[in-house]
């Protein structure tokens, strides 16, 4: 259940960053940091999910 919440929050964060790009631009630091943060969080969630699944 915690994994689902984390992935949902991460995807919401990524969508938020994409939706705001018309205002801030694709090359702005804000957009790039938000998308990078979303990618890192998704990688961490994915890795955690696989570690828990192996048990």
C-alpha positions as CSV (number, residue, x, y, z in Angstrom):
1,X,0.0,0.0,0.0
2,X,2.8,2.4,0.8
3,X,4.4,1.7,-2.6
4,X,1.2,2.6,-4.4
5,X,1.0,5.9,-2.5
6,X,4.6,6.7,-3.3
7,X,4.3,6.0,-7.0
8,X,1.1,8.0,-7.2
9,X,2.7,10.9,-5.5
10,X,5.7,10.7,-7.8
11,X,3.6,10.6,-10.9
12,X,1.5,13.5,-9.7
13,X,4.8,15.4,-9.1
14,X,5.9,14.6,-12.7
15,X,2.5,15.7,-14.2
16,X,2.7,18.9,-12.2
17,X,6.1,19.7,-13.6
18,X,4.9,19.0,-17.2
19,X,1.7,21.0,-16.8
20,X,3.7,24.0,-15.6
21,X,6.1,24.0,-18.5
22,X,4.1,26.5,-20.6
23,X,4.6,29.0,-17.8
24,X,8.2,28.2,-16.9
25,X,9.6,26.7,-20.1
26,X,11.3,23.3,-20.7
27,X,14.8,24.6,-20.1
28,X,14.0,26.4,-16.8
29,X,15.8,25.3,-13.7
30,X,12.5,24.7,-11.9
31,X,11.1,22.4,-14.6
32,X,14.4,20.5,-14.9
33,X,14.8,20.0,-11.1
34,X,11.2,18.9,-10.8
35,X,11.5,16.3,-13.6
36,X,14.8,15.1,-12.3
37,X,13.4,14.8,-8.8
38,X,10.4,12.8,-10.2
39,X,12.8,10.5,-12.1
40,X,14.9,9.9,-9.0
41,X,11.9,9.2,-6.8
42,X,10.5,6.8,-9.4
43,X,13.8,4.9,-9.5
44,X,13.9,4.7,-5.7
45,X,10.3,3.5,-5.6
46,X,11.0,0.9,-8.3
47,X,14.1,-0.4,-6.6
48,X,12.3,-0.6,-3.2
49,X,9.4,-2.4,-4.8
50,X,11.7,-5.0,-6.3
51,X,13.5,-5.5,-3.0
52,X,10.3,-6.1,-1.2
53,X,8.9,-8.4,-3.9
54,X,11.9,-10.7,-3.7
55,X,11.1,-11.6,-0.1
